[in-house]
Amino acid sequence: MFGSKPVPIAEHEARGDTSRIYHEIRQTLRVSGVNMNFRTWAGFPRFFPAMWASMQPIAASQEFESGADHVRGRAAELAGVLPAVPTGINTGESQRYQIRQALALYHYINPKLLLFTILVRRGLTGEAPAGAPADTELGPRVPFGPPARMAAMEMVSEAPGDRRLKRLFRDMKKTMSLPSVNSDYRTLALWPDYLEAGWTSLKRVVRTDDYLRATERLARDAAIVAERFPTPVNLDARQLRARGEDAEAVLEVTHRFEHLLPPLIVNIALLARDWWPGDELGRSPFPIADRPAGQKG
């Protein structure tokens, strides 16, 4: 993919420690699937377990959840002043529910992924936060497990047989400078008419200077939020090299995801404006009071 081209490990292909870590990611981040960040990092076998061991206590904290809520709120504000991206398609009640749930899934998890990625990059570069010392008390943890009403993270293949989806994916990659098609778009491709209409509207917006400023502002705001948290330990590039890992490739991958996530977060917020009023869009679709799946009230 980038650098030395790590091979992402799909959820159904994970074995041993990778399978265990994938399970812990779903439980800790309260999400129904494993996003591309983790599937790609998992291609670095000496880095991935150390990264997760260092980051899991941070990601499990209610403070981390609160930080992601702040990033999501800022994304909603920034998307709210950009042009609307209506799709104008008619869907049945069942499809409307499914599309809304898919948008809720990614509107929830992507701000977490951005904070997570910033902290991993700081661990790799040895950058100390301005606000949080290494022994910062993270406080209570979130309830583990994806919320009962969260949709499954299902998606089409990145190389679909459908010609229309092939064309859409090719255009997205070219327009957004994507090395691969994000899970978000592959999930929305389960409803090709919706994805095509949504992308047609989005494409007009992502080429504007206002959009670029909004995504840059979100990246800066997320970096400020990340200052609340300690830098994860045992991820320094020198230590990775000593373990035989390709530290430069790990850092390149991490930088790339940190760059790609702010536009993705804004894009999902823009699409979600069709489905939630502005005051709701800034709130978490799955607050920590929601019961995890399988847990009785």
Secondary structure, DSSP 8 states (H G I E B T S, - for coil): --TT------GGG--HHHHHHHHHHHHHTT-SS--HHHHHHTTSTTHHHHHHHHHHHHHTBHHHHHHHHHHHHHHHHHHHTS----------HHHHHHHHHHHHHHHHHHHHHHHHHHHHHHHHHT---SS--TT----SB---S-BTT--------SS-S-HHHHHHHHHHHHHHT-SS--HHHHHHTTSHHHHHHHHHHHHHHHTSHHHHHHHHHHHHHHHHHHTTS---SS--HHHHHHTT--HHHHHHHHHHHHHHHHHHHHHHHHHHTTTS-HHHHTS-SS-TTS-BTT---
